[in-house]
Amino acid sequence: MKNTSYWLDTAPTLSLPESPANATVDTVVIGGGFTGLSTALALAKRGATVALVEAGTIGSEASGRNGGQCNNGTAQDYAGLVATYGEEKARAFYTFYNDAVGSVTRIVQEHQIACDFRVAGKIKLAAKPEHMKKLEKTHAALIQSVDPDAKLLDKSALEKEIGSGSFYGGLLTPNGVQLHVGKLVTGLAQACVQAGAMLFQHQPVTQVRKLNNQSWQVTTPVQTLQAKQVVVATGGSGPGPFSWFRRRIVPVGSFAVATAPLSDELVAELFPGNRSYVTSKNIGNYFRLTPDQRLLFGGRARFAVSNPKSDAKSGVILRQSLDDMFPQLASTKIDYCWGGTVDMSADRLPKVGQHDGLFYAMGYSGHGVQMAVHMGETMADLVEGKPSHCPWISNDWPAVPLHFGKPWFLPFVGLYYQLQDKLH
């Protein structure tokens, strides 16, 4: 078994051209995931000079460690969004996620990125009868307001989509996309280079300093860059001199396993609909088939950070959940087990704005594949001083109380959600 992301292990090797170690550019982008790459691409295509610096390997963190799902809809239940924010704001949030899926589609087509892109649809699976009632309310709100294509599936209809008896129905949103995120990372990076951006790997930022009213200095162990503007696209929990962001983002481990390739017979029996799937529990699971017919099965598993020991423990929990859901796979080998970090905001909505002159976008809360790619144009607009339709732009972002970077409270949060899953 490989203790690495399936997506990163099967992605094409990225080869970058040599770039000058020290340079003066219009914009420095800090972070080489989907947010950073899409921002660098958008700015470079508009004619700006751009340098992107990544502490590790481009795409090696959250962008290359997720479930490979690119769905419309927010991290929160739509009916709950309406209740909390009102219908106008909830509709704006949901519509922006619809637009995000459209952005991914456009970029993949425009730059001819071979990333196993397919429109698959997503089904949210009701793990309890009362969860089905909640999905019914969400379905009614969706078709009335923002997603007339959403379809409610009762238990008999669900049997045509998935070969598991664990669920009481589901909610299908048919516009969701599946893709190979490792290949998308490589394709975006290549598009950045073709557009004229400079990309630097293994260059952790050690200092960001305002030189004067006109420029910034960004320093790594081996280079110094100067720029008119700086975009922080690392995720708030990453390394570097970004303590202000670390107080506002909670890093939560997310874990996944991938089986050996399944036979055509098993695929037809278990996944006749070949959708993306997510369960309705607070500590739930997400899963889908990979292009080579592996079952990629992930979830929180444990409210813990990701490291080799934690990933292995979480893999055992995921294996048990997989077997409970699909006993037909009990003898199927696990080929991959890995973990990563999800940057959670307190309200589970993206955070976009400017702090002390630094532009930022982060906090996608487990729904970042589509939104991080979409955010490139938004960040380019902000950098250029242009208006944006992004509904989350705000410089008012309070810190999480008693949070100073290390999420000491995660075990207590996990216990709370475990109790909620038992009670509701």
C-alpha positions as CSV (number, residue, x, y, z in Angstrom):
1,M,0.0,0.0,0.0
2,K,1.3,3.5,-0.9
3,N,1.0,6.2,1.7
4,T,0.6,8.9,-0.9
5,S,-2.3,10.6,-2.8
6,Y,-3.5,8.5,-5.7
7,W,-3.9,11.8,-7.7
8,L,-0.3,12.9,-7.1
9,D,1.1,9.4,-7.7
10,T,-0.7,9.1,-11.1
11,A,-0.2,12.7,-12.3
12,P,2.2,13.6,-15.1
13,T,5.6,15.0,-14.0
14,L,5.7,18.8,-14.1
15,S,8.7,20.2,-15.7
16,L,9.3,24.0,-15.2
17,P,11.7,26.2,-17.1
18,E,14.5,28.0,-15.3
19,S,13.5,31.5,-14.1
20,P,15.7,34.2,-12.5
21,A,16.0,33.8,-8.7
22,N,15.6,37.5,-8.1
23,A,13.0,39.5,-10.1
24,T,10.7,42.5,-10.1
25,V,7.2,41.7,-11.2
26,D,3.7,43.2,-11.0
27,T,2.4,40.5,-8.7
28,V,3.8,37.8,-6.5
29,V,1.4,34.9,-5.8
30,I,2.2,32.9,-2.6
31,G,1.0,29.3,-2.9
32,G,1.0,26.8,-5.8
33,G,-2.4,25.2,-5.4
34,F,-5.5,25.8,-7.4
35,T,-6.0,29.3,-6.0
36,G,-2.5,30.4,-6.7
37,L,-2.3,28.8,-10.1
38,S,-5.6,30.2,-11.3
39,T,-4.7,33.7,-10.0
40,A,-1.3,33.6,-11.7
41,L,-2.9,32.4,-15.0
42,A,-5.6,35.1,-14.9
43,L,-3.1,37.9,-14.3
44,A,-0.6,36.6,-16.8
45,K,-3.3,36.4,-19.5
46,R,-4.2,40.0,-18.8
47,G,-0.6,41.0,-19.5
48,A,0.8,41.3,-15.9
49,T,4.2,40.0,-15.0
50,V,3.7,37.3,-12.3
51,A,5.9,35.2,-10.0
52,L,4.4,32.3,-8.1
53,V,6.3,30.8,-5.2
54,E,5.4,27.5,-3.6
55,A,6.9,26.1,-0.3
56,G,6.8,22.5,-1.5
57,T,5.8,20.9,-4.8
58,I,3.1,22.6,-6.9
59,G,-0.3,21.1,-6.1
60,S,1.0,18.8,-3.4
61,E,-1.2,20.0,-0.6
62,A,-5.0,20.2,-0.6
63,S,-5.3,20.7,-4.3
64,G,-3.7,17.2,-4.9
65,R,-5.2,15.4,-1.9
66,N,-9.0,15.7,-2.2
67,G,-11.8,13.6,-3.5
68,G,-11.6,14.7,-7.1
69,Q,-15.1,16.1,-7.0
70,C,-16.0,19.5,-8.5
71,N,-19.6,20.1,-7.5
72,N,-22.0,23.0,-7.5
73,G,-23.5,24.0,-4.2
74,T,-21.9,25.2,-1.0
75,A,-20.4,23.3,2.0
76,Q,-23.6,24.1,3.8
77,D,-27.1,22.8,3.2
78,Y,-29.0,25.2,1.0
79,A,-32.2,25.3,3.1
80,G,-29.9,26.1,6.1
81,L,-28.2,28.9,4.1
82,V,-31.6,30.5,3.4
83,A,-32.5,30.3,7.1
84,T,-29.3,31.8,8.2
85,Y,-28.6,34.5,5.5
86,G,-31.9,35.0,3.7
87,E,-32.8,33.8,0.2
88,E,-31.0,36.6,-1.7
89,K,-27.6,35.9,-0.1
90,A,-28.1,32.1,-0.2
91,R,-28.9,32.3,-3.9
92,A,-25.8,34.4,-4.6
93,F,-23.6,31.9,-2.7
94,Y,-25.1,28.9,-4.6
95,T,-25.0,30.7,-8.0
96,F,-21.3,31.6,-7.5
97,Y,-20.6,27.9,-7.0
98,N,-22.5,27.1,-10.2
99,D,-20.3,29.7,-11.9
100,A,-17.2,28.0,-10.4
101,V,-18.0,24.7,-12.1
102,G,-18.4,26.7,-15.3
103,S,-15.0,28.2,-14.8
104,V,-13.3,24.9,-14.4
105,T,-15.1,23.6,-17.5
106,R,-14.0,26.7,-19.5
107,I,-10.4,26.5,-18.4
108,V,-10.1,22.8,-19.1
109,Q,-11.5,23.3,-22.6
110,E,-9.6,26.5,-23.4
111,H,-6.2,25.1,-22.4
112,Q,-7.0,21.5,-23.5
113,I,-6.1,20.0,-20.1
114,A,-6.4,16.2,-20.2
115,C,-7.7,15.6,-16.7
116,D,-10.4,12.9,-17.1
117,F,-13.1,15.5,-16.9
118,R,-16.7,14.2,-17.0
119,V,-20.1,15.5,-15.9
120,A,-21.2,12.9,-13.4
121,G,-23.6,14.5,-11.0
122,K,-23.5,14.2,-7.2
123,I,-25.8,12.4,-4.9
124,K,-26.1,13.3,-1.3
125,L,-27.1,10.1,0.5
126,A,-29.5,10.1,3.4
127,A,-28.0,8.0,6.2
128,K,-31.1,8.1,8.4
129,P,-34.9,8.6,7.7
130,E,-34.8,12.0,9.3
131,H,-32.0,13.0,7.0
132,M,-34.2,12.2,4.1
133,K,-36.8,14.6,5.4
134,K,-34.1,17.3,5.5
135,L,-33.1,16.5,1.9
136,E,-36.8,16.9,0.9
137,K,-36.7,20.5,2.3
138,T,-33.5,21.2,0.6
139,H,-34.8,19.9,-2.7
140,A,-37.9,22.1,-2.4
141,A,-35.7,25.2,-1.8
142,L,-33.3,24.3,-4.6
143,I,-35.8,23.8,-7.4
144,Q,-37.8,26.9,-6.4
145,S,-34.7,29.2,-6.3
146,V,-31.5,28.1,-7.9
147,D,-31.3,24.5,-9.2
148,P,-34.4,23.3,-11.1
149,D,-32.5,20.2,-12.2
150,A,-32.1,18.9,-8.7
151,K,-33.9,15.6,-8.3
152,L,-35.0,13.8,-5.1
153,L,-34.5,10.0,-5.1
154,D,-36.5,7.7,-2.9
155,K,-35.0,4.4,-1.8
156,S,-36.2,2.5,-4.9
157,A,-34.9,5.1,-7.3
158,L,-31.6,5.2,-5.4
159,E,-31.1,1.4,-6.0
160,K,-30.6,2.2,-9.7
161,E,-27.7,4.5,-8.7
162,I,-25.8,2.7,-6.0
163,G,-25.6,-0.9,-4.8
164,S,-25.7,-0.3,-1.0
165,G,-28.5,-0.8,1.4
166,S,-27.2,1.7,3.9
167,F,-29.3,4.7,2.7
168,Y,-32.9,5.9,2.7
169,G,-32.8,8.0,-0.5
170,G,-30.8,10.9,-1.8
171,L,-30.6,14.2,-3.5
172,L,-29.1,14.3,-7.0
173,T,-27.6,17.5,-8.4
174,P,-26.7,16.5,-12.0
175,N,-24.3,19.3,-12.9
176,G,-21.4,18.1,-10.7
177,V,-18.1,17.2,-12.3
178,Q,-15.4,14.6,-11.7
179,L,-11.8,15.1,-12.7
180,H,-8.2,14.0,-12.0
181,V,-7.0,16.8,-9.7
182,G,-3.3,15.9,-10.2
183,K,-3.6,16.2,-13.9
184,L,-5.5,19.5,-13.5
185,V,-2.7,20.9,-11.4
186,T,-0.1,20.0,-14.0
187,G,-2.3,21.4,-16.8
188,L,-2.8,24.7,-14.9
189,A,0.9,25.0,-14.2
190,Q,1.7,24.5,-17.8
191,A,-0.9,27.1,-18.9
192,C,0.7,29.6,-16.4
193,V,4.1,29.1,-18.0
194,Q,2.7,29.4,-21.5
195,A,1.0,32.7,-20.5
196,G,4.4,34.0,-19.2
197,A,4.2,33.5,-15.4
198,M,7.3,32.4,-13.5
199,L,6.7,29.4,-11.2
200,F,9.1,28.5,-8.3
201,Q,8.8,25.3,-6.3
202,H,10.4,24.4,-2.9
203,Q,10.7,28.1,-2.0
204,P,9.0,28.7,1.4
205,V,8.3,32.4,2.0
206,T,10.2,33.6,5.1
207,Q,9.3,37.3,5.0
208,V,6.8,39.6,3.3
209,R,7.8,43.3,3.7
210,K,6.3,46.5,2.5
211,L,9.1,48.6,1.0
212,N,7.2,51.8,0.4
213,N,3.8,52.8,-0.9
214,Q,4.6,51.3,-4.3
215,S,6.1,47.9,-3.8
216,W,6.5,44.7,-1.7
217,Q,9.5,42.5,-1.0
218,V,8.9,38.7,-0.8
219,T,11.8,36.7,0.5
220,T,12.6,32.9,0.4
221,P,15.8,31.2,1.6
222,V,17.3,31.6,-1.9
223,Q,15.5,34.5,-3.6
224,T,14.1,38.0,-3.3
225,L,11.2,39.2,-5.3
226,Q,9.8,42.6,-5.6
227,A,6.2,43.3,-6.6
228,K,3.5,46.0,-6.7
229,Q,1.0,43.5,-5.2
230,V,1.0,40.3,-3.3
231,V,-1.7,37.6,-3.2
232,V,-1.7,35.1,-0.3
233,A,-3.1,31.8,-1.7
234,T,-1.4,29.3,0.6
235,G,-4.4,28.5,2.8
236,G,-4.4,30.0,6.2
237,S,-2.9,27.1,8.1
238,G,0.3,26.9,5.9
239,P,3.8,27.8,6.8
240,G,5.3,31.3,6.6
241,P,4.8,34.7,8.2
242,F,1.0,34.6,8.1
243,S,-0.1,34.4,11.8
244,W,-3.1,36.7,11.1
245,F,-4.6,34.1,8.8
246,R,-3.7,31.2,11.1
247,R,-5.9,32.7,13.8
248,R,-8.9,32.7,11.4
249,I,-8.6,29.3,9.7
250,V,-8.9,26.0,11.4
251,P,-6.9,23.2,9.8
252,V,-8.8,19.9,9.9
253,G,-7.4,16.6,8.6
254,S,-9.3,14.9,5.8
255,F,-8.3,11.3,4.8
256,A,-8.8,8.9,1.9
257,V,-8.1,5.5,0.7
258,A,-8.3,4.0,-2.8
259,T,-8.9,0.4,-3.6
260,A,-7.3,-1.8,-6.2
261,P,-9.2,-1.5,-9.6
262,L,-12.6,-3.1,-9.4
263,S,-13.9,-5.6,-12.0
264,D,-16.5,-4.4,-14.5
265,E,-19.0,-6.7,-12.7
266,L,-18.5,-5.0,-9.3
267,V,-18.7,-1.6,-10.9
268,A,-22.0,-2.5,-12.6
269,E,-23.4,-3.9,-9.3
270,L,-22.2,-1.2,-6.9
271,F,-22.1,2.0,-9.0
272,P,-24.5,1.7,-11.9
273,G,-25.0,5.5,-11.9
274,N,-21.2,6.2,-11.7
275,R,-21.8,9.4,-9.7
276,S,-20.0,11.3,-7.0
277,Y,-21.4,10.5,-3.6
278,V,-21.4,12.1,-0.2
279,T,-23.2,10.9,2.9
280,S,-25.4,13.1,5.1
281,K,-23.7,12.6,8.5
282,N,-21.6,15.3,10.1
283,I,-18.7,12.9,10.2
284,G,-19.6,11.3,6.8
285,N,-17.9,10.0,3.8
286,Y,-17.4,10.9,0.1
287,F,-16.6,8.5,-2.6
288,R,-16.4,8.0,-6.4
289,L,-14.7,5.8,-8.9
290,T,-11.4,6.8,-10.4
291,P,-10.7,6.6,-14.2
292,D,-9.1,3.2,-13.7
293,Q,-12.1,1.9,-11.6
294,R,-10.7,2.2,-8.1
295,L,-13.1,3.2,-5.4
296,L,-11.7,6.4,-3.8
297,F,-13.3,6.6,-0.4
298,G,-12.7,9.5,2.0
299,G,-13.9,11.5,4.9
300,R,-12.9,13.2,8.2
301,A,-12.6,9.7,9.9
302,R,-11.0,11.5,12.9
303,F,-10.9,15.1,13.9
304,A,-7.1,15.3,13.9
305,V,-4.3,16.8,11.9
306,S,-2.7,14.9,9.0
307,N,0.6,13.1,9.5
308,P,1.8,9.6,8.7
309,K,0.6,8.1,12.0
310,S,-2.7,9.9,11.9
311,D,-3.3,9.0,8.2
312,A,-2.7,5.3,9.0
313,K,-5.2,5.4,11.9
314,S,-7.7,7.1,9.7
315,G,-7.2,4.6,7.0
316,V,-8.3,1.8,9.3
317,I,-11.4,3.7,10.2
318,L,-12.2,4.4,6.5
319,R,-11.7,0.7,5.7
320,Q,-14.3,-0.3,8.2
321,S,-16.7,2.3,7.0
322,L,-16.2,1.1,3.4
323,D,-16.8,-2.5,4.3
324,D,-19.9,-1.6,6.3
325,M,-21.3,0.3,3.3
326,F,-20.1,-2.2,0.6
327,P,-19.6,-5.7,2.1
328,Q,-19.0,-6.9,-1.4
329,L,-15.6,-5.2,-1.2
330,A,-14.4,-6.7,2.0
331,S,-11.7,-8.7,0.3
332,T,-10.7,-5.9,-2.1
333,K,-7.2,-4.6,-1.4
334,I,-6.4,-1.0,-0.4
335,D,-3.7,0.3,-2.7
336,Y,-3.5,4.0,-1.4
337,C,-4.0,5.7,1.9
338,W,-3.3,9.4,2.5
339,G,-4.3,12.5,4.3
340,G,-4.4,16.2,3.9
341,T,-5.5,19.4,5.5
342,V,-8.8,21.2,4.9
343,D,-8.8,24.9,5.7
344,M,-12.1,25.5,7.6
345,S,-13.6,28.9,8.2
346,A,-15.9,29.4,11.2
347,D,-19.0,29.7,9.0
348,R,-17.7,27.2,6.3
349,L,-17.8,29.9,3.6
350,P,-14.8,31.2,1.6
351,K,-12.9,34.2,2.7
352,V,-11.8,36.8,0.2
353,G,-10.4,40.2,0.8
354,Q,-7.4,42.3,1.7
355,H,-5.5,42.6,5.0
356,D,-2.7,45.1,5.5
357,G,-2.4,45.4,1.7
358,L,-2.2,41.7,1.1
359,F,-4.9,40.1,-1.1
360,Y,-6.1,36.7,0.0
361,A,-8.6,33.9,-0.9
362,M,-8.9,30.8,1.3
363,G,-11.2,28.9,3.7
364,Y,-13.0,26.8,1.1
365,S,-14.0,24.3,3.9
366,G,-13.8,21.2,1.8
367,H,-15.4,22.6,-1.3
368,G,-12.3,24.1,-2.9
369,V,-11.6,22.3,-6.2
370,Q,-14.1,24.4,-8.2
371,M,-14.0,27.5,-6.1
372,A,-10.2,27.8,-5.9
373,V,-10.0,27.6,-9.7
374,H,-12.9,30.1,-10.1
375,M,-11.2,32.5,-7.6
376,G,-8.4,33.3,-10.0
377,E,-10.5,35.8,-12.0
378,T,-11.8,37.3,-8.8
379,M,-8.3,37.8,-7.4
380,A,-7.1,39.3,-10.7
381,D,-10.0,41.7,-10.5
382,L,-9.2,42.7,-6.9
383,V,-5.5,43.2,-7.7
384,E,-6.4,45.4,-10.7
385,G,-8.9,47.4,-8.7
386,K,-11.9,46.2,-10.7
387,P,-15.4,45.3,-9.4
388,S,-16.2,41.6,-8.7
389,H,-19.4,39.7,-8.3
390,C,-17.9,37.4,-5.6
391,P,-20.3,37.5,-2.7
392,W,-17.7,36.9,0.0
393,I,-15.4,39.9,-0.5
394,S,-15.0,41.5,2.9
395,N,-12.2,42.9,5.0
396,D,-14.1,42.1,8.2
397,W,-12.9,38.7,9.3
398,P,-12.8,38.1,13.1
399,A,-10.4,35.6,14.6
400,V,-11.7,32.3,15.9
401,P,-11.8,32.8,19.7
402,L,-9.0,31.1,21.6
403,H,-7.4,29.9,18.4
404,F,-3.8,30.8,17.8
405,G,-2.8,28.4,15.0
406,K,-2.7,24.9,16.4
407,P,-6.3,23.5,16.6
408,W,-6.1,22.2,20.2
409,F,-9.9,21.9,20.3
410,L,-10.4,19.5,17.4
411,P,-10.9,16.4,19.6
412,F,-13.8,18.2,21.4
413,V,-15.3,19.2,18.1
414,G,-15.1,15.6,16.9
415,L,-16.9,14.4,20.1
416,Y,-19.6,17.0,19.5
417,Y,-20.3,15.9,16.0
418,Q,-20.1,12.2,16.9
419,L,-22.9,12.9,19.5
420,Q,-24.9,14.8,16.9
421,D,-24.7,11.9,14.5
422,K,-25.9,9.5,17.1
423,L,-28.8,11.8,18.2
424,H,-29.9,13.1,14.9
